[in-house]
């Protein structure tokens, strides 16, 4: 009996030993890559450093489109030393003072859902002005962070809007150029974002003395146009005046330098403000100067005369005796 018991114990020990070896083999050999990726993801924190988008300039370097720095408010949950409810109550008089009752409740509900989620780095508010920045700093709440972000600005508003296009968000929430010069030269203008990769502990907090990898952002290139500010302004002014005078539905003016082919002005109406693209009728986005067809009419007289000169049927000195009127 004793020998049988010993054999049973040894058999059970051998079984458990083989089970442990098998499990270790599964973790360390078969599932190695997946577990390693999970460990690296849990041990590192990544933060983007946004690159400045290049400016679009008139020929005299006056800006048609540029980036403005805005200040956003975020909360890093692992650093918070107060409850989510207490945080929202402290932020309410600072951020929601000018809102109505329903707006306040809606905003508080949104923040509550975000703070209760699994996210660690949570956006609270965008485009914080100077007064609100100071008020937030005076709260002295650990875990609140004011961070810089670039937003696209069109200081001339509607001027040359069809030529410019606009910068909006794609489905990943990234800034991208749409239509016009912003879309065509997006890869040149956008630059390359930088990246900070920092070790974090089990609670998600950055390790002060841990490894830090930083890639500096590369700002986008500027785009300088042939466009002449005075000619563009005059073209848009007289185009609008002519449309109002004759009751036209719209119109286009293109002014080109005959020596270089450079476009000195390109005006279309009706137009739009690229700063307000989100609330603009999408029918206005296409540039009629390059996207619509029209009956050429009198401009073909130039083609006819060019062909006649090319074939030497006429010369620049030829007088037409039947061209009166």
Secondary structure, DSSP 8 states (H G I E B T S, - for coil): -HHHHHHHHHHHHHHHHHHHHHHHHIIIIITHHHHHHHHHHHHEEEEEE------EE-TTS-EEEEEEEEEEEEEEGGG--S-HHHHHHHHHHHHSTTS-HHHHHHHHHHHHHHHTSS-SEEEEESS--HHHHHHHHHH--TTEEEEEEEEEE-TTTTTTHHHH-EEEE-TTS-EEEESHHHHHTHHHHS-B-EEEEEEB-TTS-B-TTS-EEEE--B----EE-S--HHHHHHHHHHHHHHHHHHT-S-EEEEEE-TTT--EEEEEEES---GGGGGGS-GGGSS-HHHH-----GGGHHHHHHHHHHHTTSS-TT---TT---
